[in-house]
Amino acid sequence: MKNLSFTLLLLLIVIGCDSNNNPQRRITVRGEITFDGKPLPFGNITFSSLPGLTPAVATGAVIKDGKFSLSAEHGLVP
């Protein structure tokens, strides 16, 4: 029983810490971009909220060799 209580307490602490560091609950996003079936050598990708949604959020990443990645710190808001 003590182990279960400790585990639940630890889980609540971790969840609480996570929401403080990421109040908008952003998520990690990774992807690959191709053009004519080949990885895009370089570029930029931008994501933004739909018009009228609050809070408005926009973020982006650099595309290199067809790949991009956004950490949860700078990721998308589901």
Secondary structure, 3 states (H helix, E strand, C coil): CHHHHHHHHHHHHHHHHHHHHCCCCCECEEEECEECCEECCEEEEEEECCCCCCCCCEEEEEEECCEEEECCCCCECC
